[in-house]
Amino acid sequence: MPPPSAWWSSCSACWPPWFRFVSTGRHAMSIETLNRTARPPRVRIARLFGYLLLIVISAASAYPLLWMLITSVRPRNTVFGGGFLPDEFTFDAYRQAWTDLNFPRHFMITLVITVITVLGVVALATLAGYAFAHLEFRGKQFIYVTLLSTIMLPVTAIVIPLFLELDALGLLGGQTGLVLVYIGTSVPFAMFLMRVFFETLPHELVQAARVDGAGEFAIFARVMLPLAAPGAATVVIFQFMNTWNEFLFAQTFLRTPEQLPLQPVLYAAVGQHSTDWPLLCASLTMSILPIIMVYMRMQRRFVAGMTLGAVKS
C-alpha cells in the first residue's frame, strides 16, 4: 500500500474544487501533517512511552548532581533536617575545602598525573591500533589477543602483583610508578578502540602513500592519524575521566599524604562516625569541573568518534 503522501499527491488533483484543501489559512494541511495523523496509535503510544522513560532516566541521573550542588551551599545542620532547598545559602564549605583540604595542591597533582597519563595512553594506543589494523607482522593475532585478554582481569586481582613489582623496581611510593601503572593498565582498551577506528579507514590510503615512497611512521602521522582524530578524542575523554576518578591504585601505591591526588583526599573527608557533607560536596563539585570542561570542549569529536566506530566500512 502506498504511503499517505503518495496517495495525497496522486489523488488530490482528481478531487472536485469544493473538496480540496486550500493552501493557506487554518484549513491548510501539509503532507507531513497527513503522515503524522496517519501513524497508527501504537506507534504514537510507543514514542510517548519512550519519551517518558528518557525523562525518568534523565531525572534519576541529574538528581544526585543537583543534591550535591545544593548541599554544598547549605548550612551543615540543615543537610538532613531541612527541606530540599535551604532557607539560606552559604559558600563557607568552598572556602573550608580550599584551605583545610589543601585543595589547590592535590588538584594540581591530579591534573599533572592525568595529563601525562592521557598523553602516554593516546600515543601508545594510536601507534598500536594502527599497527594491528594496517600492518602485517609475525604473531600479530597472538599479541593482539594477549593484550586484549588483560582487559578481562579485575583491578583487585592485579593490585598485589603490581605492588610487588613496583617495590622490586624501587618505584613504590612515587608518582612515577603510579603513572606507569595507569598507562600500562589503560593502553589495551584504548588500543582496542583505536584499532576499530583505524579499520574504518580505507586501506587504499596506506597503499597509495607507500607507492609515493612514504615510510610507515609518515603514513601514520600525516595520513591516518588526522583521519582518526574522532577516535583519539574518544580515548582522551575516557582516559581523562578514568584517571581523574581513580582511587584504588593511588591509595595503595602512594605512601605520603602530600603526594595523593584528589580522590583519596576526598575519601579521607568521610568520617567514621560523622561527615561534613557540605565540605565533601563542595570538594566534589570543584573536582568534577575539569571533566565537564574536557567533555564540553571535545563533545563533537566524541560523538563523531562513537558513530564512526560503530560501523566498519
C-alpha positions as CSV (number, residue, x, y, z in Angstrom):
1,M,0.0,0.0,0.0
2,P,1.5,3.4,-1.0
3,P,2.2,5.9,1.8
4,P,-0.3,8.6,2.6
5,S,2.0,11.3,1.0
6,A,2.0,9.5,-2.4
7,W,-1.8,8.9,-2.2
8,W,-2.4,12.5,-1.4
9,S,-0.2,13.7,-4.3
10,S,-1.8,11.4,-6.9
11,C,-5.4,11.9,-5.9
12,S,-5.7,15.5,-4.8
13,A,-5.7,16.7,-8.5
14,C,-8.8,14.4,-9.2
15,W,-10.9,15.8,-6.4
16,P,-13.6,18.5,-7.0
17,P,-12.8,22.0,-6.1
18,W,-15.2,22.0,-3.2
19,F,-13.4,19.1,-1.6
20,R,-9.8,20.4,-2.0
21,F,-7.9,22.0,0.9
22,V,-6.7,25.5,0.3
23,S,-3.0,26.1,0.6
24,T,-3.4,28.9,3.0
25,G,-5.4,29.6,6.1
26,R,-6.3,27.5,9.1
27,H,-7.6,24.6,6.9
28,A,-4.2,24.1,5.2
29,M,-2.8,20.5,5.6
30,S,0.7,19.6,4.6
31,I,2.0,16.2,3.6
32,E,3.9,16.0,6.9
33,T,0.7,16.6,8.8
34,L,-1.0,13.8,6.9
35,N,1.9,11.4,7.7
36,R,1.7,12.3,11.4
37,T,-2.1,11.8,11.5
38,A,-1.8,8.5,9.6
39,R,0.5,7.0,12.1
40,P,-1.1,4.1,14.0
41,P,-2.0,4.7,17.7
42,R,0.5,2.1,18.8
43,V,3.4,4.0,17.2
44,R,2.4,7.2,19.0
45,I,2.0,5.4,22.3
46,A,5.4,3.7,22.0
47,R,7.1,7.0,21.2
48,L,5.3,8.7,24.1
49,F,6.4,5.9,26.4
50,G,10.0,6.2,25.1
51,Y,10.0,10.0,25.9
52,L,8.6,9.4,29.4
53,L,11.3,6.7,30.0
54,L,14.0,9.1,28.9
55,I,12.7,11.8,31.2
56,V,12.7,9.5,34.2
57,I,16.2,8.3,33.4
58,S,17.5,11.8,33.0
59,A,15.8,13.0,36.2
60,A,17.3,10.0,38.1
61,S,20.8,10.8,36.7
62,A,20.5,14.5,37.4
63,Y,19.2,14.3,40.9
64,P,22.5,13.2,42.7
65,L,24.3,16.1,40.9
66,L,21.6,18.6,41.9
67,W,21.6,17.3,45.5
68,M,25.4,17.7,45.6
69,L,25.3,21.2,44.4
70,I,22.5,22.2,46.8
71,T,24.2,20.5,49.8
72,S,27.5,22.3,49.1
73,V,25.9,25.7,49.7
74,R,23.7,24.9,52.7
75,P,24.5,25.0,56.4
76,R,25.8,21.8,57.9
77,N,22.9,21.4,60.4
78,T,20.3,21.5,57.7
79,V,21.6,18.7,55.4
80,F,19.1,16.1,56.6
81,G,16.9,18.1,58.8
82,G,15.6,20.8,56.5
83,G,13.8,20.9,53.2
84,F,15.2,20.2,49.7
85,L,16.2,23.9,49.3
86,P,17.8,25.6,52.3
87,D,16.5,28.8,53.8
88,E,19.9,30.4,53.4
89,F,22.9,29.8,51.1
90,T,26.5,29.9,52.2
91,F,29.8,29.3,50.5
92,D,31.7,28.6,53.7
93,A,32.2,24.9,52.6
94,Y,34.1,26.0,49.5
95,R,36.4,28.2,51.5
96,Q,37.0,25.4,54.0
97,A,37.7,22.8,51.3
98,W,40.1,25.2,49.6
99,T,42.2,25.7,52.8
100,D,41.6,22.7,55.1
101,L,42.0,20.0,52.5
102,N,44.8,21.9,50.7
103,F,42.7,21.6,47.5
104,P,44.9,23.5,45.1
105,R,47.9,21.3,45.8
106,H,46.1,18.0,45.3
107,F,44.2,19.4,42.3
108,M,47.4,20.2,40.6
109,I,48.9,16.8,41.4
110,T,45.8,15.1,39.9
111,L,45.9,17.3,36.8
112,V,49.6,16.6,36.2
113,I,49.2,12.8,36.6
114,T,46.1,12.8,34.4
115,V,47.6,14.9,31.6
116,I,50.8,12.7,31.5
117,T,48.7,9.5,31.6
118,V,46.4,10.7,28.8
119,L,49.3,11.7,26.6
120,G,51.1,8.4,27.1
121,V,48.0,6.3,26.5
122,V,46.9,8.2,23.4
123,A,50.4,7.9,21.9
124,L,50.8,4.2,22.5
125,A,47.2,3.3,21.7
126,T,47.2,5.1,18.4
127,L,50.5,3.5,17.3
128,A,49.4,0.0,18.4
129,G,45.9,0.5,16.9
130,Y,47.4,1.5,13.5
131,A,49.9,-1.4,13.6
132,F,47.2,-4.0,14.3
133,A,44.8,-2.5,11.7
134,H,47.1,-1.9,8.7
135,L,50.4,-3.7,9.2
136,E,51.2,-7.4,8.8
137,F,53.8,-9.0,11.0
138,R,54.5,-12.3,12.6
139,G,52.5,-13.2,15.7
140,K,50.1,-10.3,15.1
141,Q,46.9,-12.0,16.2
142,F,48.5,-13.7,19.2
143,I,50.0,-10.5,20.5
144,Y,46.7,-8.7,20.0
145,V,44.6,-11.3,21.8
146,T,47.2,-11.5,24.6
147,L,47.0,-7.7,25.2
148,L,43.2,-7.7,24.9
149,S,42.9,-10.5,27.4
150,T,44.3,-8.2,30.1
151,I,41.1,-6.2,30.0
152,M,39.2,-9.2,31.5
153,L,41.3,-9.1,34.7
154,P,39.6,-7.4,37.6
155,V,41.6,-4.5,39.0
156,T,41.6,-6.0,42.5
157,A,43.3,-9.1,41.2
158,I,46.4,-7.2,39.9
159,V,46.9,-4.8,42.8
160,I,49.2,-7.1,44.8
161,P,51.3,-8.2,41.8
162,L,51.7,-4.5,40.8
163,F,52.6,-3.6,44.3
164,L,55.3,-6.2,44.5
165,E,56.6,-5.2,41.0
166,L,56.8,-1.5,41.9
167,D,58.6,-2.4,45.1
168,A,61.1,-4.5,43.3
169,L,61.8,-1.7,40.8
170,G,62.1,0.9,43.5
171,L,59.1,2.9,42.2
172,L,56.7,2.2,45.1
173,G,55.6,5.3,46.9
174,G,56.3,7.7,43.9
175,Q,54.1,9.3,41.4
176,T,56.2,8.0,38.5
177,G,55.3,4.4,39.3
178,L,51.7,5.4,39.6
179,V,51.7,7.0,36.2
180,L,53.4,3.9,34.7
181,V,50.7,1.7,36.2
182,Y,47.9,3.9,34.8
183,I,49.4,3.8,31.3
184,G,50.1,0.1,31.4
185,T,46.6,-0.9,32.6
186,S,44.8,1.6,30.2
187,V,46.6,1.0,26.9
188,P,45.0,-2.4,26.0
189,F,41.4,-1.0,26.0
190,A,42.4,2.2,24.2
191,M,44.4,0.2,21.7
192,F,41.2,-1.9,21.0
193,L,39.2,1.3,20.4
194,M,41.8,2.8,18.1
195,R,42.2,-0.4,16.1
196,V,38.4,-0.3,15.4
197,F,38.7,3.3,14.2
198,F,41.7,2.7,12.0
199,E,39.9,-0.3,10.4
200,T,37.1,2.0,9.3
201,L,39.6,4.0,7.2
202,P,40.3,2.7,3.7
203,H,43.5,0.6,3.4
204,E,43.9,2.1,-0.1
205,L,45.2,5.3,1.5
206,V,48.0,3.4,3.1
207,Q,48.9,1.6,-0.2
208,A,48.8,4.9,-2.1
209,A,51.2,6.6,0.4
210,R,53.6,3.6,0.2
211,V,53.6,3.9,-3.6
212,D,54.6,7.5,-3.2
213,G,57.5,6.5,-1.1
214,A,56.3,7.4,2.4
215,G,57.5,5.5,5.4
216,E,55.2,3.8,7.9
217,F,55.6,6.4,10.5
218,A,55.0,9.2,8.0
219,I,51.9,7.4,6.8
220,F,50.7,7.1,10.4
221,A,51.4,10.7,11.4
222,R,50.4,12.5,8.2
223,V,47.7,10.4,6.6
224,M,45.9,8.1,9.1
225,L,46.2,9.9,12.4
226,P,44.4,13.1,11.3
227,L,41.5,11.0,9.9
228,A,41.3,9.1,13.2
229,A,41.1,12.3,15.3
230,P,37.5,11.4,16.4
231,G,38.7,8.1,17.8
232,A,41.6,9.8,19.6
233,A,39.2,12.2,21.1
234,T,37.1,9.3,22.4
235,V,40.2,7.8,24.0
236,V,41.1,11.2,25.6
237,I,37.7,11.6,27.2
238,F,37.5,8.1,28.5
239,Q,41.1,8.1,29.8
240,F,40.8,11.6,31.3
241,M,37.7,10.6,33.2
242,N,39.1,7.2,34.4
243,T,42.4,8.6,35.5
244,W,40.9,11.7,37.2
245,N,38.5,9.5,39.2
246,E,40.9,6.6,40.0
247,F,41.1,5.8,43.7
248,L,42.4,2.3,44.4
249,F,45.9,2.4,42.8
250,A,46.6,5.9,44.2
251,Q,45.5,4.9,47.7
252,T,47.6,1.7,47.6
253,F,50.9,2.8,45.9
254,L,51.4,6.3,47.3
255,R,52.7,6.5,50.9
256,T,52.7,10.1,52.0
257,P,49.5,12.3,52.1
258,E,51.3,15.1,50.3
259,Q,51.6,13.0,47.1
260,L,48.0,11.9,47.0
261,P,45.7,13.0,44.2
262,L,42.2,14.3,44.8
263,Q,40.2,11.1,45.2
264,P,42.0,9.6,48.2
265,V,41.9,13.0,49.8
266,L,38.2,13.3,49.3
267,Y,37.7,9.8,50.7
268,A,39.6,10.9,53.8
269,A,37.0,13.6,54.4
270,V,34.4,10.9,55.1
271,G,34.4,10.4,58.8
272,Q,33.9,7.1,60.7
273,H,31.0,8.5,62.8
274,S,30.2,11.8,61.2
275,T,30.8,13.5,57.9
276,D,30.9,17.2,56.9
277,W,28.6,16.8,53.9
278,P,28.7,20.4,52.7
279,L,32.6,20.3,52.8
280,L,32.6,17.0,50.9
281,C,30.0,18.1,48.3
282,A,31.9,21.4,47.8
283,S,35.1,19.5,47.2
284,L,33.3,17.1,44.8
285,T,31.8,20.0,42.9
286,M,35.1,21.6,42.3
287,S,36.7,18.3,41.4
288,I,34.3,17.5,38.6
289,L,34.8,20.8,36.8
290,P,37.8,19.6,34.7
291,I,35.9,16.6,33.4
292,I,32.9,18.7,32.4
293,M,35.2,21.2,30.6
294,V,37.1,18.5,28.7
295,Y,33.9,16.8,27.6
296,M,32.3,20.1,26.5
297,R,35.4,21.0,24.6
298,M,35.6,17.6,22.8
299,Q,31.9,16.8,22.6
300,R,31.6,16.9,18.8
301,R,34.6,14.8,18.2
302,F,33.5,12.4,20.9
303,V,30.0,11.9,19.2
304,A,31.6,11.6,15.8
305,G,34.1,9.0,17.1
306,M,31.4,6.9,18.7
307,T,29.3,6.8,15.5
308,L,32.4,6.2,13.3
309,G,33.5,3.2,15.3
310,A,30.0,1.7,15.3
311,V,30.1,0.8,11.6
312,K,33.0,-0.8,9.8
313,S,33.4,0.2,6.1
